[in-house]
Amino acid sequence: GLPSMVKAYRIQDKVKGIGFEFHDAEDAWKKVDEEIQEFHEETDLVKKELELGDVFFSLINYARISGLNPDSALERTNLKFISRFQKMEDLALKENLKLGEMSLEEMDVLWEKAKLLNKN
C-alpha cells in the first residue's frame, strides 16, 4: 500500500469532495490543537499511540488545506537535520570531542553552533 502520509492526504482529499471539510485552515488548526491536547493527556500507551495518529492525521489535513505538501516538508526537515547533525559531528571532531561522551547540554551547544553555520 501507500505510505501512511500519502494515504491520509488522499483520504482527506476524497472526503472533501462530498463537503466533509473544515471551512478554513484556522478551523483545521483548532483540530490540531485539540488532538495535541488529547495526546498530551492520554496515559495509556496503546491509546496514546492512537492519539498520536490523530495528531499526524490532523496536521496532514491542516497542511493540505493550507496548500502545503506535508511529505515534502518532512523530507526537507529530514535533510536539514542530517546536515546539522553532520556539522555538529564536524565541530566535535575539530574540538577533539566525542559526541557519545558528551552530555546532552554540551551537544546542544554544538547543535546551536551548527544551526548558525548552516544559516550562513
BAMIDREN-176003 format. One record per residue: residue number from 1; z, y, x negated of N, C-alpha, C in turn. Coordinates in steps of 0.2 Angstrom, whole numbers. Each point is the difference from the previous one (the first is absolute). Example, Ala and Ser with C-alpha at 12.3 -4.5 7.8 and 13.67 -1.06 7.14 Angstrom:
BEGIN
<r marfi="1" n_z="39" n_y="-28" n_x="-66" ca_z="0" ca_y="6" ca_x="4" c_z="0" c_y="6" c_x="-4"/>
<r marfi="2" n_z="-4" n_y="5" n_x="2" ca_z="1" ca_y="6" ca_x="-4" c_z="3" c_y="5" c_x="4"/>
//
This chain:
BEGIN
<r marfi="1" n_z="0" n_y="-6" n_x="-4" ca_z="0" ca_y="6" ca_x="4" c_z="0" c_y="6" c_x="-4"/>
<r marfi="2" n_z="0" n_y="6" n_x="3" ca_z="0" ca_y="6" ca_x="-3" c_z="7" c_y="2" c_x="-3"/>
<r marfi="3" n_z="0" n_y="4" n_x="-5" ca_z="6" ca_y="3" ca_x="-2" c_z="4" c_y="3" c_x="6"/>
<r marfi="4" n_z="7" n_y="0" n_x="-1" ca_z="4" ca_y="2" ca_x="6" c_z="-1" c_y="7" c_x="1"/>
<r marfi="5" n_z="-1" n_y="4" n_x="-5" ca_z="-1" ca_y="8" ca_x="1" c_z="-7" c_y="1" c_x="4"/>
<r marfi="6" n_z="-5" n_y="-4" n_x="-2" ca_z="-6" ca_y="1" ca_x="4" c_z="0" c_y="-2" c_x="7"/>
<r marfi="7" n_z="3" n_y="-6" n_x="1" ca_z="1" ca_y="-3" ca_x="6" c_z="4" c_y="5" c_x="5"/>
<r marfi="8" n_z="5" n_y="3" n_x="-3" ca_z="4" ca_y="5" ca_x="4" c_z="-4" c_y="6" c_x="2"/>
<r marfi="9" n_z="-4" n_y="3" n_x="-4" ca_z="-4" ca_y="5" ca_x="1" c_z="-5" c_y="-1" c_x="5"/>
<r marfi="10" n_z="-3" n_y="-6" n_x="0" ca_z="-5" ca_y="-2" ca_x="5" c_z="3" c_y="-1" c_x="7"/>
<r marfi="11" n_z="6" n_y="-3" n_x="0" ca_z="3" ca_y="-1" ca_x="6" c_z="1" c_y="6" c_x="4"/>
<r marfi="12" n_z="3" n_y="5" n_x="-4" ca_z="1" ca_y="7" ca_x="2" c_z="-6" c_y="3" c_x="3"/>
<r marfi="13" n_z="-5" n_y="0" n_x="-4" ca_z="-7" ca_y="3" ca_x="2" c_z="-2" c_y="-3" c_x="6"/>
<r marfi="14" n_z="1" n_y="-7" n_x="1" ca_z="-3" ca_y="-3" ca_x="6" c_z="4" c_y="2" c_x="6"/>
<r marfi="15" n_z="6" n_y="0" n_x="0" ca_z="4" ca_y="2" ca_x="6" c_z="-1" c_y="8" c_x="1"/>
<r marfi="16" n_z="-1" n_y="4" n_x="-5" ca_z="-2" ca_y="7" ca_x="2" c_z="-6" c_y="0" c_x="5"/>
<r marfi="17" n_z="-4" n_y="-5" n_x="-1" ca_z="-6" ca_y="0" ca_x="5" c_z="1" c_y="0" c_x="7"/>
<r marfi="18" n_z="6" n_y="-3" n_x="2" ca_z="2" ca_y="0" ca_x="7" c_z="6" c_y="6" c_x="1"/>
<r marfi="19" n_z="1" n_y="4" n_x="-5" ca_z="4" ca_y="6" ca_x="2" c_z="8" c_y="-2" c_x="-2"/>
<r marfi="20" n_z="1" n_y="-5" n_x="-4" ca_z="7" ca_y="-2" ca_x="-2" c_z="1" c_y="3" c_x="-7"/>
<r marfi="21" n_z="1" n_y="7" n_x="0" ca_z="0" ca_y="4" ca_x="-6" c_z="5" c_y="6" c_x="1"/>
<r marfi="22" n_z="3" n_y="2" n_x="-6" ca_z="4" ca_y="6" ca_x="1" c_z="-5" c_y="6" c_x="1"/>
<r marfi="23" n_z="3" n_y="5" n_x="3" ca_z="-4" ca_y="6" ca_x="1" c_z="-2" c_y="3" c_x="-7"/>
<r marfi="24" n_z="4" n_y="0" n_x="-5" ca_z="-1" ca_y="3" ca_x="-6" c_z="4" c_y="-2" c_x="-6"/>
<r marfi="25" n_z="-2" n_y="2" n_x="-6" ca_z="4" ca_y="-3" ca_x="-6" c_z="7" c_y="2" c_x="1"/>
<r marfi="26" n_z="2" n_y="5" n_x="3" ca_z="8" ca_y="2" ca_x="0" c_z="3" c_y="-6" c_x="4"/>
<r marfi="27" n_z="-3" n_y="-2" n_x="6" ca_z="3" ca_y="-5" ca_x="4" c_z="0" c_y="-7" c_x="-4"/>
<r marfi="28" n_z="-5" n_y="-1" n_x="-4" ca_z="0" ca_y="-6" ca_x="-4" c_z="6" c_y="0" c_x="-5"/>
<r marfi="29" n_z="1" n_y="6" n_x="-3" ca_z="5" ca_y="1" ca_x="-5" c_z="7" c_y="-1" c_x="3"/>
<r marfi="30" n_z="1" n_y="2" n_x="6" ca_z="6" ca_y="-1" ca_x="3" c_z="2" c_y="-8" c_x="1"/>
<r marfi="31" n_z="-6" n_y="-4" n_x="1" ca_z="1" ca_y="-7" ca_x="0" c_z="2" c_y="-3" c_x="-7"/>
<r marfi="32" n_z="-3" n_y="3" n_x="-5" ca_z="2" ca_y="-2" ca_x="-7" c_z="7" c_y="1" c_x="-1"/>
<r marfi="33" n_z="3" n_y="6" n_x="2" ca_z="7" ca_y="2" ca_x="-1" c_z="4" c_y="-5" c_x="4"/>
<r marfi="34" n_z="-2" n_y="-1" n_x="6" ca_z="4" ca_y="-5" ca_x="4" c_z="0" c_y="-7" c_x="-3"/>
<r marfi="35" n_z="-5" n_y="-2" n_x="-3" ca_z="-1" ca_y="-7" ca_x="-3" c_z="4" c_y="0" c_x="-6"/>
<r marfi="36" n_z="0" n_y="5" n_x="-4" ca_z="4" ca_y="1" ca_x="-6" c_z="8" c_y="-1" c_x="1"/>
<r marfi="37" n_z="2" n_y="4" n_x="6" ca_z="7" ca_y="0" ca_x="2" c_z="2" c_y="-7" c_x="2"/>
<r marfi="38" n_z="-4" n_y="-4" n_x="4" ca_z="1" ca_y="-7" ca_x="2" c_z="1" c_y="-4" c_x="-6"/>
<r marfi="39" n_z="-5" n_y="1" n_x="-5" ca_z="0" ca_y="-4" ca_x="-6" c_z="7" c_y="1" c_x="-4"/>
<r marfi="40" n_z="2" n_y="6" n_x="-1" ca_z="6" ca_y="2" ca_x="-3" c_z="6" c_y="-3" c_x="3"/>
<r marfi="41" n_z="0" n_y="0" n_x="7" ca_z="6" ca_y="-2" ca_x="3" c_z="1" c_y="-8" c_x="1"/>
<r marfi="42" n_z="-6" n_y="-3" n_x="-1" ca_z="0" ca_y="-8" ca_x="1" c_z="4" c_y="-3" c_x="-6"/>
<r marfi="43" n_z="4" n_y="-5" n_x="1" ca_z="4" ca_y="-3" ca_x="-5" c_z="-2" c_y="-7" c_x="-2"/>
<r marfi="44" n_z="-3" n_y="-4" n_x="6" ca_z="-2" ca_y="-6" ca_x="-1" c_z="-7" c_y="0" c_x="-4"/>
<r marfi="45" n_z="0" n_y="-5" n_x="-5" ca_z="-6" ca_y="0" ca_x="-4" c_z="-6" c_y="-1" c_x="3"/>
<r marfi="46" n_z="0" n_y="-5" n_x="4" ca_z="-6" ca_y="-2" ca_x="4" c_z="-3" c_y="5" c_x="5"/>
<r marfi="47" n_z="5" n_y="3" n_x="3" ca_z="-2" ca_y="6" ca_x="5" c_z="-2" c_y="6" c_x="-4"/>
<r marfi="48" n_z="3" n_y="1" n_x="-6" ca_z="-2" ca_y="6" ca_x="-4" c_z="-7" c_y="-1" c_x="-3"/>
<r marfi="49" n_z="-2" n_y="-6" n_x="-1" ca_z="-7" ca_y="-1" ca_x="-2" c_z="-5" c_y="2" c_x="5"/>
<r marfi="50" n_z="2" n_y="-2" n_x="6" ca_z="-4" ca_y="2" ca_x="6" c_z="0" c_y="8" c_x="1"/>
<r marfi="51" n_z="5" n_y="3" n_x="-1" ca_z="1" ca_y="7" ca_x="0" c_z="-5" c_y="3" c_x="-5"/>
<r marfi="52" n_z="0" n_y="-3" n_x="-6" ca_z="-4" ca_y="3" ca_x="-5" c_z="-7" c_y="-1" c_x="1"/>
<r marfi="53" n_z="-2" n_y="-5" n_x="4" ca_z="-7" ca_y="-1" ca_x="2" c_z="-2" c_y="6" c_x="5"/>
<r marfi="54" n_z="5" n_y="1" n_x="4" ca_z="-1" ca_y="6" ca_x="5" c_z="-1" c_y="7" c_x="-3"/>
<r marfi="55" n_z="4" n_y="1" n_x="-6" ca_z="-1" ca_y="6" ca_x="-4" c_z="-7" c_y="0" c_x="-3"/>
<r marfi="56" n_z="-2" n_y="-5" n_x="-3" ca_z="-7" ca_y="0" ca_x="-3" c_z="-5" c_y="1" c_x="6"/>
<r marfi="57" n_z="1" n_y="-4" n_x="5" ca_z="-5" ca_y="1" ca_x="6" c_z="-1" c_y="7" c_x="2"/>
<r marfi="58" n_z="6" n_y="3" n_x="1" ca_z="0" ca_y="7" ca_x="3" c_z="-2" c_y="5" c_x="-6"/>
<r marfi="59" n_z="1" n_y="-1" n_x="-6" ca_z="-3" ca_y="4" ca_x="-5" c_z="-7" c_y="-1" c_x="-1"/>
<r marfi="60" n_z="-3" n_y="-6" n_x="1" ca_z="-7" ca_y="-1" ca_x="0" c_z="-3" c_y="4" c_x="6"/>
<r marfi="61" n_z="3" n_y="0" n_x="6" ca_z="-2" ca_y="3" ca_x="6" c_z="0" c_y="8" c_x="-1"/>
<r marfi="62" n_z="5" n_y="2" n_x="-3" ca_z="0" ca_y="7" ca_x="-2" c_z="-6" c_y="2" c_x="-4"/>
<r marfi="63" n_z="-1" n_y="-4" n_x="-5" ca_z="-5" ca_y="2" ca_x="-5" c_z="-7" c_y="0" c_x="3"/>
<r marfi="64" n_z="-1" n_y="-5" n_x="5" ca_z="-6" ca_y="-1" ca_x="3" c_z="-1" c_y="7" c_x="5"/>
<r marfi="65" n_z="5" n_y="1" n_x="3" ca_z="-1" ca_y="6" ca_x="5" c_z="-1" c_y="7" c_x="-4"/>
<r marfi="66" n_z="3" n_y="0" n_x="-6" ca_z="-1" ca_y="6" ca_x="-4" c_z="-6" c_y="0" c_x="-4"/>
<r marfi="67" n_z="-4" n_y="-5" n_x="0" ca_z="-6" ca_y="0" ca_x="-4" c_z="0" c_y="-3" c_x="-7"/>
<r marfi="68" n_z="6" n_y="-3" n_x="-1" ca_z="1" ca_y="-2" ca_x="-7" c_z="-1" c_y="-8" c_x="-1"/>
<r marfi="69" n_z="-2" n_y="-2" n_x="-5" ca_z="-1" ca_y="-7" ca_x="-2" c_z="6" c_y="-3" c_x="-3"/>
<r marfi="70" n_z="4" n_y="-4" n_x="4" ca_z="6" ca_y="-2" ca_x="-3" c_z="-1" c_y="-5" c_x="-6"/>
<r marfi="71" n_z="-5" n_y="-4" n_x="0" ca_z="-2" ca_y="-5" ca_x="-5" c_z="-2" c_y="4" c_x="-7"/>
<r marfi="72" n_z="-4" n_y="5" n_x="1" ca_z="-2" ca_y="4" ca_x="-6" c_z="6" c_y="4" c_x="-2"/>
<r marfi="73" n_z="5" n_y="2" n_x="4" ca_z="6" ca_y="4" ca_x="-2" c_z="4" c_y="-5" c_x="-4"/>
<r marfi="74" n_z="1" n_y="-6" n_x="2" ca_z="4" ca_y="-4" ca_x="-3" c_z="-3" c_y="-2" c_x="-7"/>
<r marfi="75" n_z="-6" n_y="-1" n_x="0" ca_z="-3" ca_y="-2" ca_x="-7" c_z="0" c_y="5" c_x="-5"/>
<r marfi="76" n_z="-1" n_y="7" n_x="3" ca_z="1" ca_y="5" ca_x="-5" c_z="7" c_y="1" c_x="-3"/>
<r marfi="77" n_z="5" n_y="-2" n_x="5" ca_z="7" ca_y="0" ca_x="-3" c_z="1" c_y="-5" c_x="-4"/>
<r marfi="78" n_z="-2" n_y="-6" n_x="1" ca_z="0" ca_y="-6" ca_x="-5" c_z="-2" c_y="2" c_x="-7"/>
<r marfi="79" n_z="-6" n_y="3" n_x="0" ca_z="-3" ca_y="3" ca_x="-6" c_z="4" c_y="5" c_x="-4"/>
<r marfi="80" n_z="3" n_y="5" n_x="4" ca_z="4" ca_y="5" ca_x="-2" c_z="6" c_y="-3" c_x="-3"/>
<r marfi="81" n_z="3" n_y="-5" n_x="3" ca_z="6" ca_y="-3" ca_x="-3" c_z="-1" c_y="-4" c_x="-6"/>
<r marfi="82" n_z="-6" n_y="-3" n_x="0" ca_z="-1" ca_y="-4" ca_x="-6" c_z="-1" c_y="5" c_x="-6"/>
<r marfi="83" n_z="-4" n_y="5" n_x="1" ca_z="-1" ca_y="5" ca_x="-5" c_z="6" c_y="3" c_x="-3"/>
<r marfi="84" n_z="5" n_y="2" n_x="5" ca_z="6" ca_y="3" ca_x="-2" c_z="4" c_y="-5" c_x="-4"/>
<r marfi="85" n_z="0" n_y="-6" n_x="2" ca_z="5" ca_y="-5" ca_x="-3" c_z="-3" c_y="-2" c_x="-7"/>
<r marfi="86" n_z="-7" n_y="0" n_x="-1" ca_z="-2" ca_y="-1" ca_x="-6" c_z="1" c_y="6" c_x="-5"/>
<r marfi="87" n_z="0" n_y="6" n_x="3" ca_z="2" ca_y="6" ca_x="-4" c_z="7" c_y="-1" c_x="-2"/>
<r marfi="88" n_z="4" n_y="-2" n_x="5" ca_z="8" ca_y="-1" ca_x="-2" c_z="1" c_y="-5" c_x="-5"/>
<r marfi="89" n_z="-4" n_y="-5" n_x="0" ca_z="0" ca_y="-5" ca_x="-5" c_z="-2" c_y="3" c_x="-7"/>
<r marfi="90" n_z="-5" n_y="4" n_x="0" ca_z="-2" ca_y="3" ca_x="-6" c_z="5" c_y="5" c_x="-3"/>
<r marfi="91" n_z="3" n_y="4" n_x="4" ca_z="6" ca_y="4" ca_x="-2" c_z="6" c_y="-4" c_x="-3"/>
<r marfi="92" n_z="1" n_y="-5" n_x="4" ca_z="6" ca_y="-4" ca_x="-3" c_z="-2" c_y="-3" c_x="-7"/>
<r marfi="93" n_z="-6" n_y="-2" n_x="-1" ca_z="-2" ca_y="-3" ca_x="-6" c_z="0" c_y="5" c_x="-6"/>
<r marfi="94" n_z="-2" n_y="7" n_x="2" ca_z="0" ca_y="5" ca_x="-5" c_z="7" c_y="2" c_x="-2"/>
<r marfi="95" n_z="5" n_y="-1" n_x="5" ca_z="7" ca_y="1" ca_x="-2" c_z="4" c_y="-6" c_x="-2"/>
<r marfi="96" n_z="-4" n_y="-5" n_x="-2" ca_z="3" ca_y="-7" ca_x="-2" c_z="5" c_y="-2" c_x="5"/>
<r marfi="97" n_z="-1" n_y="0" n_x="6" ca_z="4" ca_y="-2" ca_x="6" c_z="-3" c_y="-6" c_x="3"/>
<r marfi="98" n_z="4" n_y="-4" n_x="3" ca_z="-3" ca_y="-6" ca_x="4" c_z="3" c_y="1" c_x="7"/>
<r marfi="99" n_z="-5" n_y="0" n_x="4" ca_z="2" ca_y="1" ca_x="7" c_z="5" c_y="-5" c_x="3"/>
<r marfi="100" n_z="-1" n_y="-6" n_x="-2" ca_z="5" ca_y="-5" ca_x="3" c_z="7" c_y="1" c_x="-3"/>
<r marfi="101" n_z="1" n_y="4" n_x="-5" ca_z="7" ca_y="1" ca_x="-2" c_z="2" c_y="7" c_x="2"/>
<r marfi="102" n_z="-4" n_y="4" n_x="4" ca_z="2" ca_y="6" ca_x="2" c_z="4" c_y="0" c_x="7"/>
<r marfi="103" n_z="4" n_y="5" n_x="1" ca_z="3" ca_y="0" ca_x="7" c_z="-6" c_y="3" c_x="5"/>
<r marfi="104" n_z="2" n_y="-1" n_x="6" ca_z="-5" ca_y="3" ca_x="5" c_z="0" c_y="8" c_x="-1"/>
<r marfi="105" n_z="5" n_y="3" n_x="-1" ca_z="0" ca_y="7" ca_x="-1" c_z="-4" c_y="2" c_x="-6"/>
<r marfi="106" n_z="0" n_y="-3" n_x="-6" ca_z="-4" ca_y="1" ca_x="-6" c_z="-7" c_y="-1" c_x="2"/>
<r marfi="107" n_z="-2" n_y="-5" n_x="3" ca_z="-7" ca_y="-1" ca_x="2" c_z="-2" c_y="5" c_x="5"/>
<r marfi="108" n_z="4" n_y="2" n_x="4" ca_z="-2" ca_y="6" ca_x="5" c_z="-2" c_y="6" c_x="-4"/>
<r marfi="109" n_z="4" n_y="1" n_x="-5" ca_z="-2" ca_y="6" ca_x="-5" c_z="-7" c_y="-1" c_x="-2"/>
<r marfi="110" n_z="-2" n_y="-6" n_x="-3" ca_z="-7" ca_y="-1" ca_x="-2" c_z="-5" c_y="0" c_x="6"/>
<r marfi="111" n_z="2" n_y="-2" n_x="5" ca_z="-4" ca_y="0" ca_x="6" c_z="-2" c_y="8" c_x="2"/>
<r marfi="112" n_z="5" n_y="4" n_x="0" ca_z="-1" ca_y="7" ca_x="1" c_z="-5" c_y="3" c_x="-5"/>
<r marfi="113" n_z="1" n_y="-2" n_x="-6" ca_z="-4" ca_y="3" ca_x="-6" c_z="-7" c_y="-3" c_x="1"/>
<r marfi="114" n_z="-1" n_y="-6" n_x="2" ca_z="-7" ca_y="-3" ca_x="1" c_z="-3" c_y="4" c_x="6"/>
<r marfi="115" n_z="4" n_y="1" n_x="6" ca_z="-3" ca_y="4" ca_x="5" c_z="-3" c_y="7" c_x="-2"/>
<r marfi="116" n_z="4" n_y="3" n_x="-4" ca_z="-3" ca_y="7" ca_x="-3" c_z="-6" c_y="-1" c_x="-4"/>
<r marfi="117" n_z="0" n_y="-5" n_x="-4" ca_z="-6" ca_y="-1" ca_x="-5" c_z="-6" c_y="-2" c_x="4"/>
<r marfi="118" n_z="1" n_y="-4" n_x="6" ca_z="-6" ca_y="-2" ca_x="4" c_z="-3" c_y="6" c_x="4"/>
<r marfi="119" n_z="5" n_y="5" n_x="1" ca_z="-3" ca_y="6" ca_x="4" c_z="-4" c_y="5" c_x="-4"/>
<r marfi="120" n_z="1" n_y="-1" n_x="-7" ca_z="-4" ca_y="5" ca_x="-4" c_z="-6" c_y="-3" c_x="-2"/>
//
